[in-house]
Amino acid sequence: MQQIKDNLEQIHQAIQRACEKARRPQSAVKLLAVSKTKPVEDIQAAINAGQLAFGENYVQEGVEKIQFFADKHPELEWHFIGPLQSNKTRLVAEYFDWMQTIDRAKIADRLNEQRPAGKAPLNVLIQINISDEKSKSGIQPDEMLELAKHIINRPHLRLRGLMAIPAPTANLTEQQQALSAMNQLFEQLKAALPQQQIDTLSMGMTDDMESAIQFGSTMVRIGTAIFGKRNYA
Ligand SMILES: *Cc1c(COP(=O)(O)O)cnc(C)c1O
């Protein structure tokens, strides 16, 4: 558990170094701790070290953790970051604070209808398939504005920006092209919707965090470097 605290400290330092290099304030980049497959004890250790925002990929697992911490730590912020089937939207609408992987109007409509009236609007990000991988979810860049305009007319959703999972690559130029393209899309979205609070570009994981910050990421999603390797067995 001390390990998780130490890991978090190192990541904050790495974020700070990357921000200095990119001439951005450290406050411009938020750390999302990706706790998928990890037990509540690990999450508690991260909370004790000051971490408040957590990302989960699987609906049922995420909801169980949210319920576990609901009374003890109502200040936590939960982000859904996995692929979502339309028959599972209700639990996301009822429990999560953010939904990062919107990739079609139908999912947006269901989340909007199912968001409980007493809750703040669900913060949402549009997922872009920036590396154009056949197997990956997310929309094509040229579909972004149409989906964004659809979302901003849904009163129980609040569009906050974009999310991407660039294909892992050892080729630095390729990696930077994808991150740079996301940066441009983010600027385009902000310019097209000046009335909206578009402030979030979610990109950067354990292996490409520094480059992502260089290219304007405002939220890095880190799992392995905080909690260690995942065991899917
Ligand atoms: C698992 C996951 C992460 C964290 O990846 P690490 O390489 O463990 O840091 C980030 N984003 C998404 C969408 C994920 O599924």
The ligand as a Gaussian input file, in Angstrom:
#p B3LYP/6-31G(d) Opt

LIG

0 1
 C       -6.615000       0.413000     -18.878000
 C       -6.786000       1.764000     -19.440000
 C       -5.928000       2.815000     -19.080000
 C       -4.716000       2.646000     -18.175000
 O       -3.682000       2.036000     -18.891000
 P       -2.238000       1.822000     -18.222000
 O       -1.387000       1.460000     -19.380000
 O       -2.378000       0.716000     -17.237000
 O       -1.820000       3.094000     -17.602000
 C       -6.195000       4.071000     -19.601000
 N       -7.235000       4.293000     -20.424000
 C       -8.076000       3.307000     -20.787000
 C       -9.216000       3.626000     -21.683000
 C       -7.872000       2.024000     -20.320000
 O       -8.716000       1.058000     -20.701000

